[in-house]
């Protein structure tokens, strides 16, 4: 029987069985087509799971999304993990979250091998020359979109500007986020109306855009239930949580212990085999910290990654970091996978397994960063899932999160400025402006801001422009 053919009935006493093979095949297909950033990925899950397949109700979906939005890390991947866990216990969560990431990782590693092998060829260099100014416009557009939703009132504008100035002055990213949270706590006490839900925190419902442009409402699939239908879902509003989703202190302790062991054992192996001061061990520690600070999405944490990988450690060059974001924008999966690509390039640059095994070294570095980046997300979901009801809607969390969201606008704007400086003035201010890059950046900005074109369209057009310029001999 198809899900949309289920007759109206009282809520079941237990969660109905959703075939594992069907669910896992869905998660694999989702991982292969999850382009468009978290908004598009969440919209796609909403369309497929809520409207077309009727596996989970709107309210249960948004309840899970609200929780994921409170966590550091990629919310779309965490949402997939949560829903997989709700349907099929721990194994379902691991499979859903893992398959959301795996296709993009494989593709990025193939692109990484091509990049380090052929990246200096004129046509390839031209493609990247066109994409990098487009990425600068995309990051600026992300700051603008978030700012429109979050910056409601002068205190939040002040926080955004302070975050921008602090990062440009060299203050570490964790200090900026911590300062914003403290400001939110204080602001929530002194001026709660300006730091409440109405002041800047969008509801989860507002985070679900259409899968392909248009208004904010998601249209039902052609083969799904009609608009306004009240047919029940397999996991409906009144369906009780399954036994594994009920809080247990013993289960919480065992999950946290397993998560700690899965972090500590690889770190210990890296230290024992390569040394505590090795590039791989330092990458593992650095990206563990980064994974716990990714409030506001990948654009928000990229300045911290830039500070660490480019400025502090020198594992990659500014150009390679921008190329990483350019390629990350064109592949499926969470945008934070940009860090994984940058780690591949860093492992290649640093020859972590020796000069004769640069590709293997890059792959090992990328695998280490992948593990350290996504392990906390799985632990947050598997450990915290049963506590969702207790954490949802607590007003004392609203003000700090609103303040962090405002600071994230400034953080993303800082990233756009850093990218713009390296793209438009590649030889420094004394070297003059790269007018071809400036022209592509302006065209990309017009396409995004004025005409509302999609990210993939803008990147494809910009890459084509760069290739044509290279053929014409206008790209050095």
C-alpha beads as a LAMMPS data file, in Angstrom:
LAMMPS data file: protein, C-alpha beads

476 atoms
475 bonds

1 atom types
1 bond types

-500.0 500.0 xlo xhi
-500.0 500.0 ylo yhi
-500.0 500.0 zlo zhi

Masses

1 110.0

Atoms # bond

1 1 1 0.000 0.000 0.000
2 1 1 1.357 3.426 -0.928
3 1 1 1.827 5.912 1.972
4 1 1 -0.685 8.386 0.497
5 1 1 -3.319 5.636 0.307
6 1 1 -3.369 5.044 4.046
7 1 1 -6.906 5.532 5.328
8 1 1 -7.670 7.919 8.172
9 1 1 -7.285 6.146 11.484
10 1 1 -6.344 6.855 15.086
11 1 1 -2.601 7.312 15.706
12 1 1 -0.842 3.956 15.941
13 1 1 0.586 2.770 19.215
14 1 1 4.046 2.343 17.694
15 1 1 5.995 3.823 14.809
16 1 1 5.083 1.857 11.665
17 1 1 7.883 0.008 9.965
18 1 1 9.387 1.825 6.999
19 1 1 11.339 -0.676 4.867
20 1 1 15.052 -0.230 5.543
21 1 1 16.025 -0.902 1.939
22 1 1 13.606 1.723 0.665
23 1 1 14.725 4.272 3.269
24 1 1 18.446 3.700 2.715
25 1 1 18.072 3.875 -1.044
26 1 1 16.323 7.223 -0.537
27 1 1 19.183 8.561 1.625
28 1 1 21.722 7.539 -1.028
29 1 1 19.785 9.296 -3.788
30 1 1 19.405 12.351 -1.571
31 1 1 23.164 12.456 -1.008
32 1 1 23.740 12.394 -4.771
33 1 1 21.371 15.277 -5.593
34 1 1 21.622 17.479 -2.496
35 1 1 22.898 20.605 -4.246
36 1 1 21.906 24.128 -3.319
37 1 1 23.095 24.452 0.269
38 1 1 21.147 23.667 3.451
39 1 1 17.995 25.543 2.446
40 1 1 17.614 23.577 -0.779
41 1 1 18.554 20.302 0.933
42 1 1 15.971 20.810 3.691
43 1 1 13.348 21.759 1.095
44 1 1 14.070 18.560 -0.820
45 1 1 13.739 16.419 2.310
46 1 1 10.498 18.189 3.205
47 1 1 9.031 17.583 -0.242
48 1 1 9.999 13.926 -0.358
49 1 1 9.410 12.830 3.236
50 1 1 6.495 15.044 4.311
51 1 1 4.543 15.642 1.122
52 1 1 5.291 12.872 -1.343
53 1 1 6.071 9.789 0.731
54 1 1 4.127 10.829 3.868
55 1 1 6.694 9.168 6.098
56 1 1 6.633 11.946 8.710
57 1 1 4.247 14.779 9.536
58 1 1 4.954 18.464 9.044
59 1 1 4.984 19.134 12.769
60 1 1 7.364 16.276 13.558
61 1 1 9.645 17.353 10.688
62 1 1 9.796 20.967 11.923
63 1 1 10.291 19.818 15.507
64 1 1 13.381 17.899 14.431
65 1 1 14.593 20.840 12.332
66 1 1 14.249 23.249 15.254
67 1 1 16.563 21.054 17.295
68 1 1 19.123 20.743 14.506
69 1 1 19.176 24.510 14.074
70 1 1 20.278 24.914 17.704
71 1 1 23.350 22.725 17.161
72 1 1 26.751 23.522 15.730
73 1 1 27.317 21.713 12.471
74 1 1 25.532 21.243 9.131
75 1 1 21.811 21.302 9.959
76 1 1 20.661 19.506 6.794
77 1 1 22.980 16.553 7.441
78 1 1 21.951 16.516 11.089
79 1 1 18.277 16.551 10.091
80 1 1 18.830 13.544 7.821
81 1 1 20.620 11.782 10.696
82 1 1 17.782 12.606 13.091
83 1 1 15.057 11.337 10.767
84 1 1 17.023 8.191 9.943
85 1 1 17.540 7.582 13.677
86 1 1 13.834 8.114 14.404
87 1 1 12.871 5.574 11.735
88 1 1 15.550 2.911 12.187
89 1 1 17.426 3.482 15.443
90 1 1 21.167 4.182 15.583
91 1 1 21.946 2.257 12.400
92 1 1 19.361 4.302 10.509
93 1 1 20.844 7.563 11.737
94 1 1 24.391 6.546 10.835
95 1 1 23.322 5.375 7.372
96 1 1 21.194 8.460 6.651
97 1 1 23.839 10.939 7.824
98 1 1 26.686 9.008 6.230
99 1 1 25.036 8.659 2.830
100 1 1 24.212 12.365 2.910
101 1 1 27.959 13.041 2.956
102 1 1 29.582 10.107 1.118
103 1 1 28.723 10.955 -2.554
104 1 1 30.028 14.493 -2.166
105 1 1 33.202 13.228 -0.501
106 1 1 33.934 10.799 -3.341
107 1 1 33.328 13.485 -5.955
108 1 1 35.488 16.009 -4.087
109 1 1 38.362 13.554 -3.888
110 1 1 38.166 12.989 -7.650
111 1 1 38.081 16.746 -8.181
112 1 1 40.980 17.119 -5.760
113 1 1 43.118 14.675 -7.721
114 1 1 42.295 16.551 -10.932
115 1 1 42.970 19.894 -9.258
116 1 1 46.471 19.076 -7.997
117 1 1 47.327 17.319 -11.291
118 1 1 45.899 19.678 -13.923
119 1 1 44.998 22.804 -11.972
120 1 1 47.696 24.863 -13.682
121 1 1 46.572 24.056 -17.244
122 1 1 45.351 27.250 -18.976
123 1 1 41.748 26.165 -19.515
124 1 1 41.427 24.760 -15.970
125 1 1 43.011 27.911 -14.568
126 1 1 40.543 29.924 -16.634
127 1 1 37.583 27.976 -15.229
128 1 1 38.753 28.657 -11.686
129 1 1 39.522 32.280 -12.565
130 1 1 35.883 32.692 -13.505
131 1 1 34.471 30.811 -10.528
132 1 1 36.411 32.632 -7.784
133 1 1 34.865 36.090 -8.276
134 1 1 31.464 34.401 -8.498
135 1 1 32.130 32.745 -5.141
136 1 1 32.934 36.161 -3.662
137 1 1 29.541 37.413 -4.848
138 1 1 27.855 34.253 -3.510
139 1 1 29.328 34.750 -0.038
140 1 1 28.277 38.424 -0.048
141 1 1 24.793 37.352 -1.108
142 1 1 24.660 34.826 1.760
143 1 1 25.496 37.605 4.236
144 1 1 22.797 39.819 2.715
145 1 1 20.137 37.108 2.839
146 1 1 20.891 36.236 6.459
147 1 1 21.088 39.892 7.409
148 1 1 17.646 40.628 6.007
149 1 1 16.172 37.919 8.200
150 1 1 18.211 38.464 11.364
151 1 1 19.196 42.138 11.734
152 1 1 15.992 43.614 13.110
153 1 1 16.953 46.490 15.357
154 1 1 20.086 48.508 16.047
155 1 1 21.534 46.189 18.764
156 1 1 21.760 43.334 16.273
157 1 1 23.242 45.599 13.599
158 1 1 25.817 46.707 16.161
159 1 1 26.691 43.100 16.958
160 1 1 27.118 42.280 13.254
161 1 1 29.408 45.280 12.712
162 1 1 31.378 44.452 15.864
163 1 1 31.897 40.874 14.670
164 1 1 33.035 42.126 11.269
165 1 1 35.498 44.557 12.816
166 1 1 36.781 42.031 15.341
167 1 1 37.574 39.432 12.696
168 1 1 39.200 41.967 10.386
169 1 1 41.327 43.038 13.372
170 1 1 42.482 39.440 13.852
171 1 1 40.377 38.387 16.837
172 1 1 39.873 34.587 16.831
173 1 1 36.542 33.291 15.613
174 1 1 35.715 31.424 18.875
175 1 1 36.162 34.658 20.814
176 1 1 33.771 36.460 18.455
177 1 1 31.064 33.804 18.848
178 1 1 31.582 33.610 22.612
179 1 1 31.368 37.391 22.917
180 1 1 28.166 37.433 20.876
181 1 1 26.607 34.768 23.125
182 1 1 27.494 36.771 26.238
183 1 1 26.088 39.920 24.640
184 1 1 22.906 37.991 23.912
185 1 1 22.593 36.840 27.502
186 1 1 23.016 40.410 28.704
187 1 1 20.720 41.788 26.020
188 1 1 18.054 39.201 26.814
189 1 1 18.067 40.431 30.406
190 1 1 18.189 44.192 29.699
191 1 1 16.126 44.352 26.486
192 1 1 14.315 41.031 25.999
193 1 1 12.022 42.397 23.283
194 1 1 15.028 43.174 21.061
195 1 1 16.583 39.735 21.539
196 1 1 13.448 37.591 21.505
197 1 1 12.123 35.412 18.719
198 1 1 10.545 38.426 17.032
199 1 1 13.862 40.293 17.097
200 1 1 15.781 38.025 14.827
201 1 1 15.396 34.289 15.126
202 1 1 13.425 32.825 12.257
203 1 1 11.215 29.856 12.894
204 1 1 12.032 26.538 11.375
205 1 1 9.043 26.869 9.092
206 1 1 10.641 29.919 7.558
207 1 1 13.745 27.905 6.775
208 1 1 11.978 25.653 4.262
209 1 1 12.089 27.394 0.866
210 1 1 10.829 25.909 -2.358
211 1 1 13.156 23.389 -3.940
212 1 1 13.464 25.421 -7.134
213 1 1 12.740 29.081 -6.515
214 1 1 9.425 30.857 -6.135
215 1 1 7.501 31.583 -2.990
216 1 1 8.279 30.237 0.432
217 1 1 5.600 27.576 0.344
218 1 1 6.612 24.133 -0.785
219 1 1 4.212 22.751 -3.373
220 1 1 3.166 19.129 -2.957
221 1 1 4.444 16.594 -5.425
222 1 1 2.191 15.695 -8.325
223 1 1 1.791 12.143 -7.076
224 1 1 1.380 13.107 -3.438
225 1 1 -1.678 14.207 -1.510
226 1 1 -3.572 17.254 -2.634
227 1 1 -2.983 20.631 -1.027
228 1 1 -4.762 20.858 2.286
229 1 1 -5.108 17.072 2.603
230 1 1 -5.223 15.668 6.118
231 1 1 -4.219 12.108 5.311
232 1 1 -2.062 10.722 8.121
233 1 1 1.647 10.084 7.829
234 1 1 3.428 6.919 8.858
235 1 1 4.972 8.940 11.697
236 1 1 2.166 11.368 12.484
237 1 1 1.712 14.130 15.048
238 1 1 0.175 11.731 17.543
239 1 1 2.514 8.799 16.943
240 1 1 4.369 8.158 20.218
241 1 1 8.159 8.085 20.203
242 1 1 9.564 4.594 19.666
243 1 1 11.379 2.994 22.613
244 1 1 14.831 3.985 21.359
245 1 1 13.753 7.669 21.207
246 1 1 12.761 7.812 24.879
247 1 1 15.240 9.266 27.325
248 1 1 17.473 6.864 29.196
249 1 1 20.388 8.000 31.325
250 1 1 22.225 4.754 30.590
251 1 1 21.730 5.161 26.831
252 1 1 22.891 8.794 26.993
253 1 1 26.045 7.827 28.901
254 1 1 26.854 4.962 26.520
255 1 1 26.346 7.173 23.451
256 1 1 28.610 9.900 24.825
257 1 1 31.235 7.319 25.806
258 1 1 31.140 5.768 22.335
259 1 1 31.451 9.192 20.718
260 1 1 34.435 10.071 22.899
261 1 1 36.108 6.755 22.067
262 1 1 35.503 7.223 18.339
263 1 1 37.268 10.589 18.590
264 1 1 40.061 9.597 20.960
265 1 1 41.182 6.383 19.250
266 1 1 41.882 7.953 15.808
267 1 1 43.564 10.930 17.493
268 1 1 45.757 8.610 19.549
269 1 1 46.665 6.659 16.417
270 1 1 47.650 9.862 14.598
271 1 1 49.839 10.938 17.526
272 1 1 51.473 7.518 17.893
273 1 1 52.165 7.013 14.181
274 1 1 52.964 10.557 13.021
275 1 1 53.751 12.474 16.224
276 1 1 51.860 15.020 18.308
277 1 1 53.247 17.903 16.244
278 1 1 52.498 16.351 12.865
279 1 1 50.270 18.024 10.295
280 1 1 47.689 15.234 10.544
281 1 1 47.447 15.398 14.340
282 1 1 47.157 19.199 14.277
283 1 1 44.503 18.969 11.557
284 1 1 42.544 16.523 13.701
285 1 1 42.569 18.839 16.716
286 1 1 41.882 21.964 14.682
287 1 1 38.848 20.541 12.895
288 1 1 37.511 19.063 16.121
289 1 1 37.379 22.610 17.467
290 1 1 35.919 23.889 14.197
291 1 1 33.152 21.263 14.254
292 1 1 32.018 22.535 17.656
293 1 1 31.886 26.160 16.474
294 1 1 29.948 25.923 13.219
295 1 1 26.924 27.906 14.373
296 1 1 25.345 29.626 11.391
297 1 1 26.497 27.184 8.748
298 1 1 29.661 26.671 6.740
299 1 1 29.974 30.295 5.642
300 1 1 30.202 31.284 9.300
301 1 1 33.015 28.871 10.190
302 1 1 35.052 29.412 7.006
303 1 1 36.772 32.530 8.447
304 1 1 37.981 30.343 11.320
305 1 1 39.172 27.713 8.839
306 1 1 40.874 30.475 6.847
307 1 1 42.603 31.764 9.992
308 1 1 43.866 28.296 10.860
309 1 1 44.718 26.732 7.501
310 1 1 45.946 29.812 5.645
311 1 1 47.254 32.300 8.183
312 1 1 48.297 30.284 11.235
313 1 1 49.469 26.968 9.773
314 1 1 50.055 27.763 6.100
315 1 1 48.728 24.374 4.995
316 1 1 47.063 25.934 1.937
317 1 1 47.436 29.236 0.103
318 1 1 44.683 31.891 -0.068
319 1 1 44.135 30.973 -3.710
320 1 1 43.734 27.283 -2.862
321 1 1 41.261 28.110 -0.086
322 1 1 39.106 30.120 -2.491
323 1 1 39.354 27.320 -5.071
324 1 1 38.179 24.903 -2.372
325 1 1 35.029 26.926 -1.796
326 1 1 34.487 27.273 -5.538
327 1 1 34.585 23.509 -6.033
328 1 1 32.633 22.825 -2.851
329 1 1 29.772 24.974 -4.129
330 1 1 29.400 22.750 -7.198
331 1 1 29.203 19.368 -5.438
332 1 1 26.373 17.740 -3.456
333 1 1 26.348 17.515 0.300
334 1 1 26.999 19.998 3.131
335 1 1 29.008 23.073 2.206
336 1 1 31.301 22.406 5.167
337 1 1 32.820 19.747 2.878
338 1 1 34.876 22.685 1.609
339 1 1 37.093 22.056 4.620
340 1 1 37.569 18.447 3.540
341 1 1 38.701 19.524 0.078
342 1 1 41.050 22.104 1.597
343 1 1 42.469 19.366 3.834
344 1 1 43.118 17.204 0.769
345 1 1 45.071 20.053 -0.815
346 1 1 46.849 20.706 2.491
347 1 1 47.847 17.047 2.800
348 1 1 49.178 17.185 -0.767
349 1 1 51.099 20.423 -0.124
350 1 1 52.621 19.193 3.117
351 1 1 53.400 15.678 1.750
352 1 1 52.135 14.122 4.977
353 1 1 53.043 10.616 3.723
354 1 1 56.173 11.692 1.889
355 1 1 56.793 13.303 -1.506
356 1 1 56.255 10.027 -3.362
357 1 1 52.742 9.548 -1.953
358 1 1 51.173 12.963 -2.181
359 1 1 47.801 11.729 -3.451
360 1 1 47.563 9.152 -0.671
361 1 1 48.596 11.824 1.838
362 1 1 45.921 14.179 0.588
363 1 1 43.286 11.445 0.815
364 1 1 44.363 10.548 4.363
365 1 1 44.247 14.208 5.451
366 1 1 40.792 14.603 3.905
367 1 1 39.564 11.445 5.661
368 1 1 40.851 12.663 9.025
369 1 1 39.102 16.011 8.591
370 1 1 35.907 14.343 7.375
371 1 1 35.821 12.179 10.506
372 1 1 36.568 15.008 12.928
373 1 1 34.106 17.363 11.232
374 1 1 31.057 15.092 11.191
375 1 1 31.549 12.852 14.250
376 1 1 30.212 15.514 16.672
377 1 1 27.073 15.923 14.544
378 1 1 26.250 12.230 14.882
379 1 1 26.877 12.342 18.638
380 1 1 24.672 15.423 19.062
381 1 1 21.775 13.685 17.319
382 1 1 22.107 10.206 18.790
383 1 1 22.693 11.504 22.315
384 1 1 20.383 14.510 22.255
385 1 1 17.489 13.198 20.197
386 1 1 15.554 11.878 23.229
387 1 1 16.023 15.277 24.932
388 1 1 14.494 17.293 22.089
389 1 1 11.212 17.855 23.880
390 1 1 13.027 19.158 26.938
391 1 1 15.149 21.647 24.960
392 1 1 12.612 22.825 22.381
393 1 1 11.148 26.274 22.991
394 1 1 13.190 27.291 26.010
395 1 1 13.137 31.068 25.974
396 1 1 16.496 31.455 27.718
397 1 1 18.173 29.996 24.612
398 1 1 16.569 32.550 22.298
399 1 1 18.599 35.664 23.144
400 1 1 22.092 34.095 22.853
401 1 1 21.149 32.366 19.598
402 1 1 19.738 35.600 18.183
403 1 1 22.953 37.413 19.087
404 1 1 25.092 34.653 17.561
405 1 1 22.999 34.829 14.381
406 1 1 23.615 38.584 14.187
407 1 1 27.352 38.114 14.695
408 1 1 27.369 35.438 11.988
409 1 1 26.188 38.081 9.491
410 1 1 29.337 40.071 10.232
411 1 1 31.453 36.913 10.107
412 1 1 30.194 36.037 6.625
413 1 1 30.681 39.624 5.471
414 1 1 34.279 39.404 6.724
415 1 1 34.784 36.284 4.632
416 1 1 33.418 38.072 1.550
417 1 1 35.878 40.921 2.107
418 1 1 38.795 38.508 2.508
419 1 1 37.856 36.652 -0.671
420 1 1 37.305 39.884 -2.557
421 1 1 40.712 41.241 -1.574
422 1 1 42.503 38.130 -2.861
423 1 1 40.405 37.797 -6.026
424 1 1 40.243 41.421 -7.139
425 1 1 43.782 42.363 -6.048
426 1 1 45.698 39.076 -6.568
427 1 1 49.069 40.835 -6.413
428 1 1 48.128 43.115 -3.511
429 1 1 46.848 46.679 -3.595
430 1 1 50.047 47.844 -5.294
431 1 1 49.455 45.394 -8.142
432 1 1 46.193 46.961 -9.293
433 1 1 42.747 45.521 -9.887
434 1 1 42.102 42.383 -11.907
435 1 1 39.415 43.906 -14.114
436 1 1 38.308 40.615 -15.670
437 1 1 37.662 39.199 -12.198
438 1 1 35.901 42.416 -11.204
439 1 1 33.628 42.192 -14.245
440 1 1 32.686 38.592 -13.487
441 1 1 32.063 39.477 -9.816
442 1 1 29.732 42.340 -10.787
443 1 1 27.851 40.137 -13.262
444 1 1 27.510 37.369 -10.669
445 1 1 26.286 39.854 -8.064
446 1 1 23.654 41.204 -10.465
447 1 1 22.490 37.669 -11.258
448 1 1 22.141 36.851 -7.563
449 1 1 20.877 40.100 -6.071
450 1 1 18.812 41.503 -8.926
451 1 1 17.586 38.490 -10.891
452 1 1 17.538 35.803 -8.185
453 1 1 19.456 33.206 -10.195
454 1 1 20.628 29.988 -8.531
455 1 1 24.140 29.346 -7.269
456 1 1 24.840 26.527 -9.729
457 1 1 23.725 28.675 -12.689
458 1 1 25.950 31.554 -11.593
459 1 1 28.978 29.311 -11.075
460 1 1 28.488 27.566 -14.430
461 1 1 28.178 30.870 -16.321
462 1 1 31.184 32.341 -14.515
463 1 1 33.295 29.244 -15.199
464 1 1 32.390 29.452 -18.895
465 1 1 33.372 33.140 -18.949
466 1 1 36.701 32.308 -17.333
467 1 1 37.399 29.524 -19.841
468 1 1 36.617 31.848 -22.763
469 1 1 38.932 34.480 -21.332
470 1 1 41.679 31.870 -20.998
471 1 1 41.233 30.794 -24.619
472 1 1 41.421 34.443 -25.645
473 1 1 44.648 34.853 -23.686
474 1 1 43.165 37.266 -21.144
475 1 1 43.878 35.081 -18.097
476 1 1 47.456 34.770 -16.898

Bonds

1 1 1 2
2 1 2 3
3 1 3 4
4 1 4 5
5 1 5 6
6 1 6 7
7 1 7 8
8 1 8 9
9 1 9 10
10 1 10 11
11 1 11 12
12 1 12 13
13 1 13 14
14 1 14 15
15 1 15 16
16 1 16 17
17 1 17 18
18 1 18 19
19 1 19 20
20 1 20 21
21 1 21 22
22 1 22 23
23 1 23 24
24 1 24 25
25 1 25 26
26 1 26 27
27 1 27 28
28 1 28 29
29 1 29 30
30 1 30 31
31 1 31 32
32 1 32 33
33 1 33 34
34 1 34 35
35 1 35 36
36 1 36 37
37 1 37 38
38 1 38 39
39 1 39 40
40 1 40 41
41 1 41 42
42 1 42 43
43 1 43 44
44 1 44 45
45 1 45 46
46 1 46 47
47 1 47 48
48 1 48 49
49 1 49 50
50 1 50 51
51 1 51 52
52 1 52 53
53 1 53 54
54 1 54 55
55 1 55 56
56 1 56 57
57 1 57 58
58 1 58 59
59 1 59 60
60 1 60 61
61 1 61 62
62 1 62 63
63 1 63 64
64 1 64 65
65 1 65 66
66 1 66 67
67 1 67 68
68 1 68 69
69 1 69 70
70 1 70 71
71 1 71 72
72 1 72 73
73 1 73 74
74 1 74 75
75 1 75 76
76 1 76 77
77 1 77 78
78 1 78 79
79 1 79 80
80 1 80 81
81 1 81 82
82 1 82 83
83 1 83 84
84 1 84 85
85 1 85 86
86 1 86 87
87 1 87 88
88 1 88 89
89 1 89 90
90 1 90 91
91 1 91 92
92 1 92 93
93 1 93 94
94 1 94 95
95 1 95 96
96 1 96 97
97 1 97 98
98 1 98 99
99 1 99 100
100 1 100 101
101 1 101 102
102 1 102 103
103 1 103 104
104 1 104 105
105 1 105 106
106 1 106 107
107 1 107 108
108 1 108 109
109 1 109 110
110 1 110 111
111 1 111 112
112 1 112 113
113 1 113 114
114 1 114 115
115 1 115 116
116 1 116 117
117 1 117 118
118 1 118 119
119 1 119 120
120 1 120 121
121 1 121 122
122 1 122 123
123 1 123 124
124 1 124 125
125 1 125 126
126 1 126 127
127 1 127 128
128 1 128 129
129 1 129 130
130 1 130 131
131 1 131 132
132 1 132 133
133 1 133 134
134 1 134 135
135 1 135 136
136 1 136 137
137 1 137 138
138 1 138 139
139 1 139 140
140 1 140 141
141 1 141 142
142 1 142 143
143 1 143 144
144 1 144 145
145 1 145 146
146 1 146 147
147 1 147 148
148 1 148 149
149 1 149 150
150 1 150 151
151 1 151 152
152 1 152 153
153 1 153 154
154 1 154 155
155 1 155 156
156 1 156 157
157 1 157 158
158 1 158 159
159 1 159 160
160 1 160 161
161 1 161 162
162 1 162 163
163 1 163 164
164 1 164 165
165 1 165 166
166 1 166 167
167 1 167 168
168 1 168 169
169 1 169 170
170 1 170 171
171 1 171 172
172 1 172 173
173 1 173 174
174 1 174 175
175 1 175 176
176 1 176 177
177 1 177 178
178 1 178 179
179 1 179 180
180 1 180 181
181 1 181 182
182 1 182 183
183 1 183 184
184 1 184 185
185 1 185 186
186 1 186 187
187 1 187 188
188 1 188 189
189 1 189 190
190 1 190 191
191 1 191 192
192 1 192 193
193 1 193 194
194 1 194 195
195 1 195 196
196 1 196 197
197 1 197 198
198 1 198 199
199 1 199 200
200 1 200 201
201 1 201 202
202 1 202 203
203 1 203 204
204 1 204 205
205 1 205 206
206 1 206 207
207 1 207 208
208 1 208 209
209 1 209 210
210 1 210 211
211 1 211 212
212 1 212 213
213 1 213 214
214 1 214 215
215 1 215 216
216 1 216 217
217 1 217 218
218 1 218 219
219 1 219 220
220 1 220 221
221 1 221 222
222 1 222 223
223 1 223 224
224 1 224 225
225 1 225 226
226 1 226 227
227 1 227 228
228 1 228 229
229 1 229 230
230 1 230 231
231 1 231 232
232 1 232 233
233 1 233 234
234 1 234 235
235 1 235 236
236 1 236 237
237 1 237 238
238 1 238 239
239 1 239 240
240 1 240 241
241 1 241 242
242 1 242 243
243 1 243 244
244 1 244 245
245 1 245 246
246 1 246 247
247 1 247 248
248 1 248 249
249 1 249 250
250 1 250 251
251 1 251 252
252 1 252 253
253 1 253 254
254 1 254 255
255 1 255 256
256 1 256 257
257 1 257 258
258 1 258 259
259 1 259 260
260 1 260 261
261 1 261 262
262 1 262 263
263 1 263 264
264 1 264 265
265 1 265 266
266 1 266 267
267 1 267 268
268 1 268 269
269 1 269 270
270 1 270 271
271 1 271 272
272 1 272 273
273 1 273 274
274 1 274 275
275 1 275 276
276 1 276 277
277 1 277 278
278 1 278 279
279 1 279 280
280 1 280 281
281 1 281 282
282 1 282 283
283 1 283 284
284 1 284 285
285 1 285 286
286 1 286 287
287 1 287 288
288 1 288 289
289 1 289 290
290 1 290 291
291 1 291 292
292 1 292 293
293 1 293 294
294 1 294 295
295 1 295 296
296 1 296 297
297 1 297 298
298 1 298 299
299 1 299 300
300 1 300 301
301 1 301 302
302 1 302 303
303 1 303 304
304 1 304 305
305 1 305 306
306 1 306 307
307 1 307 308
308 1 308 309
309 1 309 310
310 1 310 311
311 1 311 312
312 1 312 313
313 1 313 314
314 1 314 315
315 1 315 316
316 1 316 317
317 1 317 318
318 1 318 319
319 1 319 320
320 1 320 321
321 1 321 322
322 1 322 323
323 1 323 324
324 1 324 325
325 1 325 326
326 1 326 327
327 1 327 328
328 1 328 329
329 1 329 330
330 1 330 331
331 1 331 332
332 1 332 333
333 1 333 334
334 1 334 335
335 1 335 336
336 1 336 337
337 1 337 338
338 1 338 339
339 1 339 340
340 1 340 341
341 1 341 342
342 1 342 343
343 1 343 344
344 1 344 345
345 1 345 346
346 1 346 347
347 1 347 348
348 1 348 349
349 1 349 350
350 1 350 351
351 1 351 352
352 1 352 353
353 1 353 354
354 1 354 355
355 1 355 356
356 1 356 357
357 1 357 358
358 1 358 359
359 1 359 360
360 1 360 361
361 1 361 362
362 1 362 363
363 1 363 364
364 1 364 365
365 1 365 366
366 1 366 367
367 1 367 368
368 1 368 369
369 1 369 370
370 1 370 371
371 1 371 372
372 1 372 373
373 1 373 374
374 1 374 375
375 1 375 376
376 1 376 377
377 1 377 378
378 1 378 379
379 1 379 380
380 1 380 381
381 1 381 382
382 1 382 383
383 1 383 384
384 1 384 385
385 1 385 386
386 1 386 387
387 1 387 388
388 1 388 389
389 1 389 390
390 1 390 391
391 1 391 392
392 1 392 393
393 1 393 394
394 1 394 395
395 1 395 396
396 1 396 397
397 1 397 398
398 1 398 399
399 1 399 400
400 1 400 401
401 1 401 402
402 1 402 403
403 1 403 404
404 1 404 405
405 1 405 406
406 1 406 407
407 1 407 408
408 1 408 409
409 1 409 410
410 1 410 411
411 1 411 412
412 1 412 413
413 1 413 414
414 1 414 415
415 1 415 416
416 1 416 417
417 1 417 418
418 1 418 419
419 1 419 420
420 1 420 421
421 1 421 422
422 1 422 423
423 1 423 424
424 1 424 425
425 1 425 426
426 1 426 427
427 1 427 428
428 1 428 429
429 1 429 430
430 1 430 431
431 1 431 432
432 1 432 433
433 1 433 434
434 1 434 435
435 1 435 436
436 1 436 437
437 1 437 438
438 1 438 439
439 1 439 440
440 1 440 441
441 1 441 442
442 1 442 443
443 1 443 444
444 1 444 445
445 1 445 446
446 1 446 447
447 1 447 448
448 1 448 449
449 1 449 450
450 1 450 451
451 1 451 452
452 1 452 453
453 1 453 454
454 1 454 455
455 1 455 456
456 1 456 457
457 1 457 458
458 1 458 459
459 1 459 460
460 1 460 461
461 1 461 462
462 1 462 463
463 1 463 464
464 1 464 465
465 1 465 466
466 1 466 467
467 1 467 468
468 1 468 469
469 1 469 470
470 1 470 471
471 1 471 472
472 1 472 473
473 1 473 474
474 1 474 475
475 1 475 476
